[in-house]
C-alpha cells in the first residue's frame, strides 16, 4: 500500500512538472519568435523617433527664444531670421 502511494505521488509530480516545463518552454519560444522581436523593436524605434523629434522641436524653440532675447539686448529690433522659418510646432 505504501509503495503504491509513493509511486502514484511520484508519477503525479513528474507529470505536473513535465506539463509546467512544456508550457514554460512554449511561452519562451513565442517570446523569442521573429514576429514578436520585430514588433518590440518597431515599438522601441517609434518611441525613440518620437523622443528625438520632440527634442529637436524643443531645441528650435529654445534657440528662437534665445535669439529674440539677444536681439532685444543688442537693440536690433524684431526683424530676425526666425520670420523666414516657420514656428517649431508648425512643421
Buried (B, 14 or more C-beta within 10 A) or exposed (E): EEEEEEEEEEEEEEEEEEEEEEEEEEEEEEEEEEEEEEEEEEEEEEEEEEEEEEEEBEEBEEEBEEEEEEBEEEEEEEEBEBEEEEEBEEE
